Structure formats: structure tokens, C-alpha cells
Amino acid sequence: MTCETRFLSRVIRREGKLVETRVRKNESLEDALRRFKRGVAKDGTLAEVRKRRHYEKPSVKRKLKSEAARKNKKF
């Protein structure tokens, strides 16, 4: 079991939900995969995994948040 797999299982367990896609009758596998990807994107699972891939110290989080606020500030 890789590190990402272990983390993904923790994320799913924490959230308590799992994206499930069943292939419909007369539906191609590509269409089912597209629906699955859309569900994962909507659920935010992939974004959560990418965000938590590496540990960030709280000071670094604050710094990035401050920089983002400065960047998004409108005059």
C-alpha cells in the first residue's frame, strides 16, 4: 500500500462518503469514467489529497494565506 493510497483511505474514512459510479446499461466505459471524474471533482476528494500531499507548517500556511489575500485584494 503506497503512501497516497493510505492517505486517500484516511480522507475517505474521515469524510464518511465515497464516490460510486455504476456503469449504466448501454453506456460506454469512457462515459462512466467521465461521470466518475466529475463526481470526484465535485466532491473535492482529489483537491483534498493534493492539498495534504505534504505537511505544511502552520506558519507557512499563514504566510501563503496572507499572500493570497494580498494578491486578491481589489482596490
FITOR-286038 format. One line per field, with one value per atom (N, C-alpha, C, O): residue number from 1; residue in one letter; atom name; z, x, y. Coordinates in Angstrom, 2 decimals, always signed. Example, Ala and Ser with C-alpha at 12.3 -4.5 7.8 and 13.67 -1.06 7.14 Angstrom:
REM FITOR-286038
pafi <- (1, 1, 1, 1, 2, 2, 2, 2)
ketor <- (A, A, A, A, S, S, S, S)
mikol <- (N, CA, C, O, N, CA, C, O)
Z <- (+7.80, +7.80, +7.80, +8.46, +7.08, +7.14, +7.87, +8.04)
X <- (+13.19, +12.30, +13.20, +14.24, +12.85, +13.67, +12.90, +13.41)
Y <- (-5.69, -4.50, -3.30, -3.32, -2.25, -1.06, +0.03, +1.14)
REM end
This chain:
REM FITOR-286038
pafi <- (1, 1, 1, 1, 2, 2, 2, 2, 3, 3, 3, 3, 4, 4, 4, 4, 5, 5, 5, 5, 6, 6, 6, 6, 7, 7, 7, 7, 8, 8, 8, 8, 9, 9, 9, 9, 10, 10, 10, 10, 11, 11, 11, 11, 12, 12, 12, 12, 13, 13, 13, 13, 14, 14, 14, 14, 15, 15, 15, 15, 16, 16, 16, 16, 17, 17, 17, 17, 18, 18, 18, 18, 19, 19, 19, 19, 20, 20, 20, 20, 21, 21, 21, 21, 22, 22, 22, 22, 23, 23, 23, 23, 24, 24, 24, 24, 25, 25, 25, 25, 26, 26, 26, 26, 27, 27, 27, 27, 28, 28, 28, 28, 29, 29, 29, 29, 30, 30, 30, 30, 31, 31, 31, 31, 32, 32, 32, 32, 33, 33, 33, 33, 34, 34, 34, 34, 35, 35, 35, 35, 36, 36, 36, 36, 37, 37, 37, 37, 38, 38, 38, 38, 39, 39, 39, 39, 40, 40, 40, 40, 41, 41, 41, 41, 42, 42, 42, 42, 43, 43, 43, 43, 44, 44, 44, 44, 45, 45, 45, 45, 46, 46, 46, 46, 47, 47, 47, 47, 48, 48, 48, 48, 49, 49, 49, 49, 50, 50, 50, 50, 51, 51, 51, 51, 52, 52, 52, 52, 53, 53, 53, 53, 54, 54, 54, 54, 55, 55, 55, 55, 56, 56, 56, 56, 57, 57, 57, 57, 58, 58, 58, 58, 59, 59, 59, 59, 60, 60, 60, 60, 61, 61, 61, 61, 62, 62, 62, 62, 63, 63, 63, 63, 64, 64, 64, 64, 65, 65, 65, 65, 66, 66, 66, 66, 67, 67, 67, 67, 68, 68, 68, 68, 69, 69, 69, 69, 70, 70, 70, 70, 71, 71, 71, 71, 72, 72, 72, 72, 73, 73, 73, 73, 74, 74, 74, 74, 75, 75, 75, 75)
ketor <- (M, M, M, M, T, T, T, T, C, C, C, C, E, E, E, E, T, T, T, T, R, R, R, R, F, F, F, F, L, L, L, L, S, S, S, S, R, R, R, R, V, V, V, V, I, I, I, I, R, R, R, R, R, R, R, R, E, E, E, E, G, G, G, G, K, K, K, K, L, L, L, L, V, V, V, V, E, E, E, E, T, T, T, T, R, R, R, R, V, V, V, V, R, R, R, R, K, K, K, K, N, N, N, N, E, E, E, E, S, S, S, S, L, L, L, L, E, E, E, E, D, D, D, D, A, A, A, A, L, L, L, L, R, R, R, R, R, R, R, R, F, F, F, F, K, K, K, K, R, R, R, R, G, G, G, G, V, V, V, V, A, A, A, A, K, K, K, K, D, D, D, D, G, G, G, G, T, T, T, T, L, L, L, L, A, A, A, A, E, E, E, E, V, V, V, V, R, R, R, R, K, K, K, K, R, R, R, R, R, R, R, R, H, H, H, H, Y, Y, Y, Y, E, E, E, E, K, K, K, K, P, P, P, P, S, S, S, S, V, V, V, V, K, K, K, K, R, R, R, R, K, K, K, K, L, L, L, L, K, K, K, K, S, S, S, S, E, E, E, E, A, A, A, A, A, A, A, A, R, R, R, R, K, K, K, K, N, N, N, N, K, K, K, K, K, K, K, K, F, F, F, F)
mikol <- (N, CA, C, O, N, CA, C, O, N, CA, C, O, N, CA, C, O, N, CA, C, O, N, CA, C, O, N, CA, C, O, N, CA, C, O, N, CA, C, O, N, CA, C, O, N, CA, C, O, N, CA, C, O, N, CA, C, O, N, CA, C, O, N, CA, C, O, N, CA, C, O, N, CA, C, O, N, CA, C, O, N, CA, C, O, N, CA, C, O, N, CA, C, O, N, CA, C, O, N, CA, C, O, N, CA, C, O, N, CA, C, O, N, CA, C, O, N, CA, C, O, N, CA, C, O, N, CA, C, O, N, CA, C, O, N, CA, C, O, N, CA, C, O, N, CA, C, O, N, CA, C, O, N, CA, C, O, N, CA, C, O, N, CA, C, O, N, CA, C, O, N, CA, C, O, N, CA, C, O, N, CA, C, O, N, CA, C, O, N, CA, C, O, N, CA, C, O, N, CA, C, O, N, CA, C, O, N, CA, C, O, N, CA, C, O, N, CA, C, O, N, CA, C, O, N, CA, C, O, N, CA, C, O, N, CA, C, O, N, CA, C, O, N, CA, C, O, N, CA, C, O, N, CA, C, O, N, CA, C, O, N, CA, C, O, N, CA, C, O, N, CA, C, O, N, CA, C, O, N, CA, C, O, N, CA, C, O, N, CA, C, O, N, CA, C, O, N, CA, C, O, N, CA, C, O, N, CA, C, O, N, CA, C, O, N, CA, C, O, N, CA, C, O, N, CA, C, O, N, CA, C, O, N, CA, C, O)
Z <- (+0.00, +0.00, +0.00, +0.88, -0.99, -1.08, -0.11, +0.48, +0.05, +0.96, +0.51, +1.34, -0.80, -1.30, -1.07, -0.73, -1.25, -1.05, +0.40, +0.70, +1.31, +2.73, +3.06, +3.80, +2.52, +2.81, +2.24, +2.90, +1.01, +0.38, +1.19, +1.34, +1.72, +2.53, +3.81, +4.29, +4.37, +5.56, +5.22, +5.99, +4.08, +3.67, +3.50, +3.95, +2.84, +2.60, +3.93, +4.13, +4.82, +6.11, +6.91, +7.56, +6.85, +7.60, +7.08, +7.86, +5.79, +5.19, +5.34, +5.44, +5.37, +5.54, +4.27, +4.32, +3.14, +1.89, +0.82, +0.92, -0.18, -1.24, -2.56, -2.68, -3.55, -4.85, -5.51, -5.66, -5.90, -6.53, -7.87, -7.98, -8.89, -10.23, -10.78, -10.84, -11.16, -11.76, -13.25, -13.68, -14.01, -15.47, -15.82, -15.47, -16.50, -16.89, -18.10, -18.78, -18.34, -19.49, -20.77, -20.89, -21.70, -22.99, -22.82, -23.68, -21.75, -21.53, -21.72, -21.25, -22.42, -22.63, -21.35, -20.48, -21.27, -20.11, -20.01, -18.91, -21.15, -21.17, -20.56, -19.82, -20.87, -20.31, -18.80, -18.06, -18.35, -16.91, -16.21, -15.11, -16.83, -16.25, -16.18, -15.20, -17.20, -17.21, -16.06, -15.39, -15.84, -14.73, -13.39, -12.47, -13.28, -12.05, -11.77, -10.65, -12.78, -12.62, -12.21, -11.37, -12.81, -12.46, -11.00, -10.29, -10.56, -9.17, -8.19, -7.14, -8.54, -7.67, -7.60, -6.53, -8.74, -8.75, -7.93, -7.19, -8.07, -7.33, -5.84, -5.02, -5.49, -4.09, -3.42, -2.22, -4.21, -3.66, -3.13, -2.45, -3.40, -2.89, -3.44, -2.69, -4.75, -5.37, -4.90, -4.66, -4.76, -4.28, -2.85, -2.50, -2.04, -0.66, -0.61, +0.20, -1.46, -1.50, -1.93, -1.35, -2.95, -3.42, -2.35, -2.17, -1.65, -0.62, +0.53, +1.09, +0.89, +2.04, +1.67, +2.50, +0.44, +0.00, +0.85, +1.19, +1.18, +2.02, +3.20, +3.10, +4.32, +5.52, +5.35, +4.86, +5.75, +5.76, +7.19, +7.89, +7.61, +8.95, +9.03, +8.02, +10.20, +10.35, +9.93, +9.38, +10.17, +9.78, +8.27, +7.75, +7.55, +6.09, +5.58, +4.61, +6.21, +5.81, +5.97, +5.09, +7.11, +7.35, +6.31, +5.80, +5.99, +5.01, +3.64, +2.98, +3.20, +1.91, +1.88, +0.88, +2.99, +3.07, +2.98, +2.32, +3.65, +3.62, +2.21, +1.73, +1.55, +0.19, -0.78, -1.66, -0.61, -1.47, -1.24, -2.20, +0.00, +0.30, -0.32, -0.86, -0.22, -0.82, -2.34, -2.95, -2.94, -4.39, -4.85, -5.89, -4.08, -4.46, -4.02, -4.34, -3.29, -2.80, -3.97, -4.87, -3.94, -5.01, -4.48, -3.34, -5.33, -4.92, -5.21, -4.93)
X <- (+0.86, +0.00, +0.90, +1.74, +0.72, +1.56, +1.08, +0.00, +1.89, +1.57, +0.29, -0.57, +0.17, -1.02, -2.27, -3.33, -2.16, -3.32, -3.75, -4.95, -2.77, -3.11, -3.78, -4.77, -3.26, -3.84, -5.24, -6.15, -5.41, -6.72, -7.75, -8.89, -7.36, -8.31, -8.65, -9.78, -7.68, -7.97, -8.92, -9.84, -8.72, -9.60, -11.02, -11.98, -11.15, -12.48, -13.13, -14.32, -12.36, -12.91, -13.33, -14.37, -12.53, -12.84, -14.12, -14.97, -14.25, -15.43, -16.66, -17.78, -16.45, -17.57, -18.37, -19.48, -17.83, -18.54, -17.54, -16.34, -18.07, -17.24, -17.96, -19.16, -17.25, -17.86, -18.03, -17.07, -19.24, -19.54, -20.19, -21.13, -19.69, -20.25, -20.52, -19.62, -21.74, -22.10, -22.31, -22.92, -21.79, -21.94, -23.38, -23.89, -24.02, -25.42, -25.52, -24.54, -26.71, -26.95, -26.68, -27.10, -25.99, -25.63, -24.79, -24.83, -24.01, -23.12, -21.69, -21.30, -20.91, -19.52, -18.72, -19.11, -17.60, -16.74, -16.19, -16.00, -15.93, -15.41, -16.42, -16.04, -17.70, -18.74, -18.85, -19.02, -18.75, -18.81, -17.60, -17.73, -16.44, -15.23, -15.35, -14.91, -15.94, -16.14, -17.07, -16.82, -18.14, -19.04, -18.34, -18.55, -17.49, -16.74, -15.80, -15.74, -15.08, -14.15, -14.90, -14.43, -16.06, -16.87, -17.32, -17.33, -17.70, -18.12, -16.99, -17.20, -15.80, -14.63, -14.29, -13.96, -14.36, -14.06, -15.09, -14.74, -16.35, -17.42, -17.30, -17.55, -16.92, -16.79, -15.59, -15.59, -14.57, -13.38, -12.35, -11.40, -12.49, -11.57, -10.17, -9.20, -10.06, -8.76, -8.06, -6.85, -8.79, -8.21, -7.69, -6.64, -8.44, -8.03, -6.75, -5.86, -6.64, -5.43, -4.24, -3.16, -4.43, -3.32, -2.90, -1.71, -3.88, -3.59, -2.80, -1.92, -3.11, -2.48, -1.37, -0.95, -0.89, +0.15, +1.41, +2.06, +1.75, +2.92, +2.48, +1.56, +3.18, +2.86, +3.31, +4.41, +2.46, +2.81, +2.74, +1.75, +3.80, +3.79, +2.74, +2.43, +2.18, +1.16, +1.67, +0.91, +2.95, +3.49, +3.51, +3.25, +3.80, +3.81, +2.38, +2.16, +1.42, +0.02, -0.43, -1.09, -0.07, -0.45, +0.18, -0.47, +1.45, +2.15, +1.49, +1.26, +1.17, +0.52, -0.87, -1.28, -1.59, -2.92, -2.84, -3.66, -1.84, -1.65, -1.28, -1.80, -0.39, -0.01, -1.18, -1.34, -2.01, -3.19, -4.18, -4.78, -4.34, -5.26, -4.75, -5.52, -3.44, -2.85, -3.02, -3.32, -2.84, -2.95, -4.39, -4.62, -5.35, -6.76, -7.43, -8.59, -6.69, -7.27, -7.59, -6.78, -8.79, -9.22, -9.24, -9.61, -8.83, -8.78, -10.06, -10.19)
Y <- (-1.17, +0.00, +1.24, +1.39, +2.10, +3.29, +4.35, +4.25, +5.35, +6.46, +7.17, +7.49, +7.41, +8.10, +7.27, +7.81, +5.97, +5.10, +5.12, +5.19, +5.07, +5.13, +6.45, +6.48, +7.54, +8.85, +8.95, +9.45, +8.47, +8.55, +7.78, +8.23, +6.62, +5.86, +6.62, +6.54, +7.36, +8.17, +9.29, +9.58, +9.94, +11.04, +10.51, +11.14, +9.37, +8.81, +8.42, +8.67, +7.82, +7.43, +8.66, +8.64, +9.73, +10.94, +11.57, +12.01, +11.63, +12.24, +11.35, +11.85, +10.06, +9.15, +8.93, +8.40, +9.33, +9.13, +8.69, +8.94, +8.04, +7.51, +7.73, +7.45, +8.23, +8.44, +7.07, +6.31, +6.79, +5.50, +5.74, +6.53, +5.07, +5.20, +3.81, +2.97, +3.58, +2.29, +2.49, +3.47, +1.56, +1.64, +1.30, +0.24, +2.23, +2.05, +1.13, +0.85, +0.68, -0.18, +0.62, +1.77, +0.01, +0.63, +1.89, +2.78, +1.98, +3.13, +2.66, +1.59, +3.46, +3.08, +3.31, +4.08, +2.64, +2.78, +4.20, +4.72, +4.82, +6.19, +7.16, +8.07, +6.96, +7.83, +7.64, +8.61, +6.39, +6.12, +6.73, +7.28, +6.63, +7.22, +8.73, +9.35, +9.34, +10.78, +11.20, +12.21, +10.42, +10.72, +10.56, +11.35, +9.53, +9.32, +10.49, +10.99, +10.93, +12.05, +13.32, +14.09, +13.52, +14.69, +14.62, +15.63, +13.43, +13.24, +13.48, +14.08, +13.00, +13.21, +14.69, +15.21, +15.38, +16.82, +17.59, +18.50, +17.23, +17.92, +17.65, +18.54, +16.44, +16.04, +16.73, +16.96, +17.05, +17.70, +16.73, +17.15, +15.46, +14.45, +14.65, +14.62, +14.85, +14.99, +16.26, +16.25, +17.34, +18.59, +18.42, +18.94, +17.69, +17.44, +16.62, +16.90, +15.63, +14.79, +15.62, +15.52, +16.44, +17.28, +18.28, +18.55, +18.84, +19.83, +19.22, +19.87, +18.00, +17.36, +16.39, +15.58, +16.45, +15.53, +15.69, +14.70, +16.92, +17.19, +18.04, +18.84, +17.86, +18.62, +20.07, +20.33, +20.99, +22.41, +22.90, +22.69, +23.57, +24.13, +25.22, +25.86, +25.45, +26.50, +27.88, +28.68, +28.16, +29.46, +29.61, +30.70, +28.54, +28.58, +28.75, +29.49, +28.09, +28.23, +29.68, +30.24, +30.29, +31.69, +32.60, +33.51, +32.35, +33.18, +33.07, +34.09, +31.86, +31.67, +32.30, +32.88, +32.18, +32.77, +34.29, +34.92, +34.87, +36.31, +36.78, +37.80, +36.05, +36.41, +36.31, +37.15, +35.28, +35.12, +36.26, +36.75, +36.67, +37.78, +39.07, +39.86, +39.29, +40.48, +40.46, +41.49, +39.29, +39.16, +39.39, +40.01, +38.91, +39.01, +40.31, +40.55, +41.13, +42.38, +43.30, +43.50, +43.85, +44.75, +46.17, +46.43, +47.08, +48.48, +49.18, +50.37)
REM end
